[in-house]
Amino acid sequence: MSNDLQPWYRQFWPWFLIALPAVAVCASLYTVYLAASAPPALVVDDYKKIGLATRKSYELDEQARALNLEAGLTVGAGDAPVLTLTLTGTLEQAPENLVLKLSHPTLSERDQRIILLAEGDVYVGVLPIRQARYYVQLEPADAKWRLSGQMHADSTTVMLAPRSQN
C-alpha cells in the first residue's frame, strides 16, 4: 500500500519504460556518428577505368611470370624493422631501387610505400610501422612488372610471386 502513495518519479516501472527508448535513441545517435566519421572508401563509379587498371595489372603479372621473377622478403625485429629483399629471375639489368607497397586490407590510411635500395645482391629498406596484416606488391620504379604476396604481423619471411588470374 505504501507503493501507491509514492509519486510516479519514485517508482521503478516508469523509469524502466523511459530508459528503453532512451537507450535506443542514444544507440542510433552513436550509429549515425560512426557512419559519418568513416565514410566508405570503396565506392567507385568509373568501371571502365577499373577494368583497364585490372587488365594492366594482369599484364604486369604476366611480364613478371615471363621473366621468371620471385622475391624473398625478410623482416627484421624491433620497432622499425629492416627489410631485406632477394630478387631472383632473368632480368637483363637489376633495377637500382624497388617500390614496396603495403596495403592494409580495410584502412587505406595505414597503407605504406617503401623504397628499397640496392646494396649488392639484395635490396634494403626500413618498415616504419609494423601493424597487423598487409597485402604486399613489389615493382620497379618504371612499373614494368609486379610481384605480390601477403605479410602478417608476426611474419619474418614473405615470398612474393606473380599473381595468377584465377
N, C-alpha and C positions, 0 to 999 in steps of 0.2 A: 504494500500500500504506500510505502514511502517513495517508491519509484514514480508513482503517479503524481506526486506533489512537486517533484523537481522540475525546473524549467527545461525546455527542449534541448538547449545547448549543453546540458549536463548529462544527457542521455547518450548511450553508446550508438544506437542504430542510426540516428540522423547523421552523425559524423562518418559512420561507415558508408552510408549511402552517398554522402557528398564526396568521400575520398575516392570511390571507384571512378566517376567521370573526371575528377581532378587528376588522377594518375594517368588516365588515357589522354587528356589534353597535354600534360607535360611530356609524355612519351611521343606524341605526334609532333610537338614543337621541336623536340630533340631530333626526330627523324628528318624534319624539314631542314634543320641546321646541318645535319650530316650530308644531306643531298645537295645543299647549296655550297658547302665548303669543299667538296670534292666532286666536281662535275666529271662525267665520263669522258675520257680522252680517246676512246677507241672508235667513236662515231665518225665515219668518213662519208663524203658524198660524191667523190670523184673516183668512180670504179674503174674508168679507163686507165687512169694513171696507176692505180693499184695493180691492174693486170699487166701493164707494161713493166712495172717495177718487179713484179713476180717473175716475169719472163726473163728479165735482165739478171735477176738473182740466180735463176737456174742456169743461165749461160755462164755466170761466174763459177758456179759449182762444177759445171761440165769442163771448163777450162782447167780448174784445179785437178779434176779427175784425169784429164788428158796429160797433165804434167806429172801425174802420179805423186801429188803432194800430200804430205801428212805432217803433223807437228805434235810435239810433246811439250806441254807447258807445266813447269814445276813451280809451285807456290811455296815460298819460304814461310817461316814462322814469324810471329811478332805482330805489332800493331800496324806497321806499314811493310808488309812482306815484299821481298824481292821476287820478281817474276823472271824465270829463265826459260827461254823457248828454244827448242831444237827443231829446225825445219829440214825435212828430207824430201827429195823428189828430183826431177830432172829439169831444174832451172838453168838457163844459159848463164845468167849472172844473178847472184843473190842480191836482193834489194838492200839498200843502206839502212832502211828502217821499216818497221811494220806497224800497222794500226790494229790495236786490240780493242774491240768494242764489247763492253759488258752490259747487257740489257737485263734489267730486273723484270721478272715475269708480270708484275702488276703495277709498279710505281715508276713512272718514267723519270721522276726527279732523282731516282737512285741510279740511273744509268751512268756509266763511266766510259771514257775514251782514253786509252793509254798508248803512248808512242813507245815502241820497243826499239832500242838502238842496237846495231850490230856490234858485237865485241868478239871478234874471231869467228868461230863457227856457230855461236849462239847469239840470241837477242836477249837484251836485259831491259827491264823496266821496274817500276815500283807501283804496287797496288795501294792507292791512298786510303781507301776504306774497304774493309773486308766485311761483307754482310752476308745475308742468307744465300740464296741461290741466284745464279746468273746464267743467261744464255750468252755464249761466247762466240764472237766472229773475229776472224783474223784475215786481214787483207793487206796488200802492199799499198803504198801511198798513191799509186796510179790506179788502184782498184781493178786490176786485170783478172784476178782470181779471188776465191774466198774459201776459207775453211771454217767449220762450225763445230760446236760442242756445248757441253753444259758443265758448270762449275758449282759445286755445293760449298757450304760454309766450311766444312771440315776437309775439303779436298786438298791433297798435296800434289797430285798429278792429274792433269786433264789432257785427254787425247783429242786432237782436232783433226777432222777429215771433211771431205766434201759431202754435203747433204745429198741424199737420194731424193728423187722426185716423188716417191711413193708416200 
